[in-house]
Structures are given as structure tokens and as C-alpha cells.
Amino acid sequence: MDFHHVGVATRDAADLAALYADLLDAPVVHEQRFQEMDVVFLDCGNSYLELLEPLDGGTIASYLDDHGPGMHHLAFETADLSAALDRARSAGVDLVDEEPRPGAWDHEVAFLHPASTGGVLVEFVG
């Protein structure tokens, strides 16, 4: 598995993308409206920053209300998402997603529950 991205919850993805583009020389490589949020990916070399801005409600809006802006999740890319989920189950990890589901940028994704992963929401990206 390879590190893919860190997801960052924000109330203004465009402003944060502009800051990181200047600060880190990380250009925007993908933008989309997905589910209840605007999603912006910035290229950081061998990985990405994913900025998540809620539109009307949804999980990111709830996260921001509860925790404020900041890191939301860590994502790891795998060639076999089903096998990665099976490995997590075998390790006793609680899954948010029992099966892969559509994610941003046309990826399939599945999340692991932070109660089982040291308080960190982990995403597998296929």
C-alpha cells in the first residue's frame, strides 16, 4: 500500500487551495462537486492534499461543527480494495464501509473506523 492523500476539512477550499499552492508549490490537479461537498486535490509530488468543503449539511459539515477545520483522514492506495478490507477485518478493525463505494476523482474507497485505528479515520483508495 502507498500513501495517497490527507483529507483536510475546511469551510473555504478555494482560499485554502490558493494558500497551499503558494506555500507548497502544490498545484490544483482536480476539482469536483461530490456528494455534499466541493473537493479539491493538490499535487504534493508523491501524494495529494484533498480539501473538503461542505455545501449544505453532510458529514464534513458535521465534522467541522464538532472539530473545526483541519485533518479529516489519511488515505492509502491499494491495488486490491477488497483484499485490503479483508485484511482489516482479520485484524479486528471495525469498518465504516463493509464494501467499496464510489469516491471522489472516480476512485473506489472504503473507510476504517477511527476507534480501531488509533483515533485516525483511515481511507483505502482503489
N, C-alpha and C positions, 0 to 999 in steps of 0.2 A: 504494500500500500504506500502511496505517496501523499504528502501533504498537498491539499488542493487550494483551500482558501480559509480565511477567517471572515465570519459574518459579523457585521457591525450594525447595530440598531441605531437609527438616527431620525431626527424629525425633519432633516433637510439634506437629502442625498446629494443634490446639486452643489450646495455650498461645501459639504464635506469632500466631495469628489474634486472640486477645484482646489481645496487646500492640499489634499494628498497628491494631486497631480503636480502642484508646485513644490511641495515639501519633499516628496519622494521620487519625483520624476516618474510617476506611475500614470501612464495614460489610460483613459477610459477605453475599454475594448468591447464592452457590451452593455446595453441598457434595454430594459424591458419593463412593461407593466405586467405583473404576475400575481394572480390571485388578488389579495387585498393590499398590494404594495408596489412601489416602484423599486426596481432592483438595478444597481449599477455595479459592474465589475471593473476593477482597475488592475492592470498588469503590473505585477511586482517582480518580474523576472521568472522565477520558477514556480510562482504561486500567485494568487489573486487576493485582493480585498473585495469583499462583497458588501455593498452598502444597502441597507434595507430601510426604506421609508414607508410607513403605513399610509394608506389612503383614508379609508373610512372604517375604523374598527379593525378587528382581526387580532391575530396572535402577537404581531410586532407592536401594535398599538398598546395592547395589554402589557407586554413586556416593558415598553417604555414607561407606562404609568407606574408599574411596580418597581422597576430598577433604574430607570433613566437611560440615557444614551450610553453606548459602549459595546464591548464584545458580547455577541449573542451566541455564537457557536464556532467550533472548529470543524473543518471538513477534510476528509481523506478520500482520495480517489482509489477505486478498486476496479480491476478488470472483471470481477465476478461478484456482483452485489448480493446475489442470493447466498453464495458461499460465505461472504463476509457476515451476513445476518445469522447464518447457521453457526458460525464460529462464535459470534457474540452470545447467542442463545446457549451454546455449550459452555461458555464461560460464566453463565449465570447472570448475564446482563439483561436488564429489563429494556424492552424495545418500545419506542414510541410508535414505530411503523413495523408491523409484522411482515409486510410485503413492500417491495419497492413501489414508489409512486412518482408521478411526474414532478420534476423540479424546474427551477429556473434554467435558462440557457439550454433547453431541450435535454437536460440530464435526467436520469432516473436517480432518486435519492431515497434514503431511509435514515431516520434519526434514532439514536440511542438515548435512553432516559438519563438525565444528569444525576439522578440518585444512585445510579450504578456505575457512573464514570467520574467519580471524584468531584461532583458538582458542576461538571462541564457538559453542555449539550454537544454531542458528537453527531456529525452527519457523515454518512457514507455516500459517495457520489459515484455513480456507474457511468 
